[in-house]
Amino acid sequence: MASQMNSTTNNISGSLNTLDSNAPHNLSTKDDSYDPEFEALITAMLNRLGENPNRDGLQRTPLRVAKALDFLTSGYTLSVDEVVNDALFDDPCEEMVIVKDIEFYSLCEHHMLPFFGKTHIGYIPSGKIIGLSKLARVTDVFARRLQVQERLTNQIADALINILDPLGVAVVTEASHFCMMMRGVQKQNSSTIASAMRGNFRSDARTRQEFMNLIRR
């Protein structure tokens, strides 16, 4: 009887081990770990803040924060060429193309607090156009980093100049910054606008004004 029970127990254990070894690595368990070194830093921060990292609500917080920060800064591991891929097309169009109200979320490099808002992008093709969704993807490449809005705006404009060689590029960003809203001067209704003009948008006031009028509609 005892030997039968032992045999049954061994069979169950073997089945569980097989199941575990075949399980997808992204399945979450209570004891899983994502990046032990990163999680240890977050645990130390919780201790420094006077919290107890072992209480129920915080036991998995280091893992969650590590994953969240890796996602929010995933732009460091992406390139513009990678996200644009082959979505460039020869076309004789030489009229202004605008995609506006592209949502973005970023982290202020001074306080690592969020700033978020909308990007408006316009360009005048010179024999080549880009898939419209790629303008949003290029925005995310630079937004998902530690940033300042001014640099973010210019990086988007310069990237489009490099890959499209257009007659001109215009980028305007509008954002709310938590570092101004929830700390410091605490101005909840403040917003920031930054612009970057290249080519015809910089040299021709009428072209620039047309773009500004269209994004305000």
Secondary structure, DSSP 8 states (H G I E B T S, - for coil): -HHHHHHHHHHHHHHHHHHHHHS-TT---TT--S-HHHHHHHHHHHHHTT--TTSGGGTTHHHHHHHHHHHHTGGGG--HHHHHTT-EEE----S-EEEEEEEEEEEETTT--EEEEEEEEEEE-SSEEE-HHHHHHHHHHHHSSEE-HHHHHHHHHHHHHHHH--SEEEEEEEEEEHHHHSSTT--TT--EEEEEEEEHHHH-HHHHHHHHHHHT-
